Amino acid sequence: MENKEFKSGYIAIVGAPNAGKSTLLNQILKQKISITAPKPQTTRNRITGILSRPDCQIIFVDTPGICKAGDEFNRGLVETALSTLSESDAVLFVLEPDDDRSIHEFILENLRRISTPVILLINKVDTLRNKGLLLPLIERWRQRFDFRAIIPISALKDDGTGEVLAEVVKLLPEGPQYYPEDYITDQPERFFVGELIREKIFHLVSQEIPYAVAVLVEKFTEMPEKNLIEIEAVINVERDSQKGIIIGKGGSMLKEIGKQARLEIETFLGCHIYLGLFVRVQKNWRKDPRALREFGYPVNQ
């Protein structure tokens, strides 16, 4: 039997906010490692997801949504996303079918500067009322950029992800197995604990408050003999009024955040969790380079 060479590579997932990048990554891996919410700019860090198969290993990099950034914090997020382009073996550019924001031209300008092959994924095609619009839409995008492939998908319904993987594998170079085959990410567990807490805040707290939140896990103590992990995390906000809303009347909101987060963390880690949550005001942390570094976010030099 012929021995085929093992292939491996890094695949960047980029797009405007709320295009469905994180949902796509979770669907490909068949496990949730990237938080999702109906609000844009949920993802703040590069999230690495590893798919290992007998013939290849694909390292996907989910990036923050690319938008016109006005402050230090959002400029750092955009730089994080764009920096992955030239470092990758291929790029998945995800967008919605009825979305033609000007930011897409900015993304295309950056893609034209690199020689990396790009696959366009038109996500959420299940929301198209008139399916006859899909072929003209594909043709319009084909005229704007030399995509290696254009694939209509619904990440939420796992429609088209098999075709995406087939195209990605074609673009992988020969290479080593970078990670053990049972790895699905290279991020530490406490990172995901903080992300899951932040996700619950996005779902439970309205308006702009989730964007002013940074979660810092300060204690992560494993007790194998009790099948228990003790976790203490601080929810940092920018103003006293935000602290009051996160805590809620009689502590009701903080209690609900903790309850929902604990259940999902227990599923993720596979053991019992004690979760202590605290709220702290860190004035204007999104404009403070020291605070940004402390919370693990990129800072423009």
N, C-alpha and C positions, 0 to 999 in steps of 0.2 A: 504494500500500500504506500502511496506517495505521501511523504511528510510535508505538509504545508507549513510555511514559515509563520510564526506567531506575529500578530500585528497589535499595535497599541498606539494611542495618541490622545491628545487633549482637544476637546470640542467646546468652544465657547457658545453660550446661549445668550443672545443679546436682543434688545428691542426696547420700545417705549414702555413706560410704566403700565402695568395691568394688562399686558398682552397675553399673559398665560404662561410665562417662562417657567415659573416654579411648579405649576401644575403639570407641565410637560415633563420636567425632570422627575417629579414624584411618580408619574405614570410609567416612565421608562424603567425606573428602578423597582417599581412595584412596592415602594416603601416611602413613607413621608420623611424627607429630610430637609425640605425647604418650605417655610411657612407660607400660607396663602391667606388672602383676605380680599374682599371686594374693593378695598381702597387701593389707590396706586402707591408706588414706592414702599411696598411692604418689605421687600428684600433690601438689605443694607450692606451686606458683605458678599464676597465671592463664596458661593457654596459649592463645594466639590462633591459630585456624586459619581461613584465608581461602579461600572457594569462589567463583570468578569464572565467571559464565555470560554469554552475550550480552545477556540481559535484566536481570541483577541481580548484585550482589555481596553475599555473606553472610559476616559476620565472626562466627565461633563463638568463644565464650570458655569453655574447659574450666576448671573450678574445683576446688580441693581438696574432698574429701569433708567434708560438714557433720556434726559429731559434738559430743558434750558435751565441751568442752575444759577441761582442768584446769590446764594450765601456759601460760606466756607464748607458747611456740612454737605450740601448737595453737590457742590463742585467736586468734593472728594469722592462722592458716590459715582458721579459720571466718569471721573478719571479712572476709578476702579474698573468700571465696565469697559471703557475704551482700551485700557492697558492689556486686556486679555486677547484682543484681536490679533496682534502680531505674534503673540506667544502660542497661538493655537495651531493645530493641524487642519482644522476646518471650523467654520462658523455657521451656527443656526440662527438666522434672523427671523424672529417671530413677530407677526403683526395680526391685527384683526381685519376682517374682510372689508368693513365699511369705514376704516380708519385711514385717512391720508393726511395725518398731521405733518406740519413743516419739519418736525423733528426727524421724520424719516429721511428727508433729504440730507440732514446733518449726519445721520448714521451712514447713509450711502456714501457721502463724501469721505468718511473715515474708512469705509470698506474699500474704496477705490485706491486708497494709499497703500494697501497691502496686496500681496499676491496670494493670500490664503483663499482657498475655495469657499464659496458661500452657498448655502442651501436656504432658500426662502420658504418659510412655513406660514401659510395663511391659516391662522387658528380660528376656532369658533365658527367654522363653516356651518355647523348645525343651526346657528342663529340666522342664517341667510333665508329670508322668506322666499326670494326668487332665485332658485338654483341656476337659472339661465344666466345670471350675472357673473357666475364664477369663471367661466372660460374667458370672457372679455377682460375680467380683472387680472387673471393670470397673464394674459397677453400684454396688458398695460405694464405690469411689473417686469415682464421679460424685456420690454423695450427700454426700461430704465437702468438695467444692470445685467451683467453677464453672469447670472446665477448658474451654478452647477446643476441645480434642480429646483423646481417649484412644486411644493407638495401641499395640498389642502388637507387640514387635519382638524380634529376636535380633541384637544388634549384631555378635556374633562371626561369625554366619553370613550377615551382610548381608541379613537378612530384615526387611522393613518400612522400611528406611532411605529408599527412594524415596517412600513415603507421608509420612514425616516431612518430607522436603524440600518436597514439594508443599504441606503445611500451613504450613511456615515461610514459603515464598514468598508465600502469601496474606496474611501478616501484615506483610510488609516495606513500609515507607513509600517514597514516591518519594525518591530521594536520589542523591548523586554516587557515582562509583567512587572509593573511598577509597584503594585501593592499585593498583599496576600489576597487570595481569591474570596475570602469571606469578608473583606472590607467593603463597605458601601460609601464611606466618606473618610476624609482625613481630619475632620474637625473633632475636637474633644467633646465628650458627653456634656460637659457643663456649658459649652457653647449652645448646644441644642436645647438645653433646659431654659436658658435665657431667651432663646428664640420662641419657644413654645409659650412662655409667659407673655412675651410681647405680642404674640399672635392673638391670645385671648383678649388682651387690651384692645387690639384693633377691632375685634368682633363685638366687644361689649360696651366700649366707650365711644361716644359719638363725636362729631365735629373734628377739629384738628388736633385734639389732645394726644392721640396715639403717636403723632409725629414728634411730639415734644418729650417722648418717653425713651429712656435708655435703661435696659435691665442689666444689672451687674450681679453675677452669682458670687457671693462672698464665702460661702461654706458648702462643701460637697464631701461629706464624710460617709464612706461606705462601711456598712456593718454586715458582712457576709453571714455571720452566725445568726443574725435576726432577719436575713433577707430584706434588709432595710438600707436606704440611703437618706441621710439627713441633709437637707438643702435649705440654705437661707439665701434669699435674693433681695436686692434693693431695687425698687422701681424709682428711677430718678426722673424728676420733672423740672420744668423751668420756672414755674410760679406757684405761689401758695394756693391760688384758686384752683389750679390743676390738681394739686395734692388733695384738696377737699373732694374733688369729683372722683378721683381714683379710689379714695377711701370710701366715699358714699355715706349715706345716712346710717349712723350707728355701725359703720364699718361694713355695710352690706355689699358694696361693689367690690371691695378688696377681697371679701370672703368668697364671692362668686368667681372672681378671677382666679383665686387660689384653688378653688374646688375644681374648676374646669381644667386648669393647667396641671394639677396633680394627677388627675385621671389620665390625661394624655401622656404625661411624663412616665407614669407607671407602665403604660402600654409600651412606650418607647424603650425604657430601660429594663422592663421585665421583672420588676421587684416592687416591694412596698416603698412608699415615699412619705417622709415627713417634710412638708414644705412650709417654711416660714417666709412671709412677705412683709417688707417694710417699704415705706414711701419717704423719699428724701427730696428736698428742693435743692437743685443745683442751678443757680441763676444762669440763664442764657447759655447752657452748656453747648448748644449747637454752634455757637460763635467762639468757643473757648478751645484753642488747640490742645491745651493740657487735658481738659475733660474728654475731648474727642479721642485722644490717645488712650486715656484710662479706660474708656468704654470700648476700645478696640476698633474704632472707626478710622478711615484714612484721613490724613491731613496733608493738604498741599503745602509743599515747602516754598 
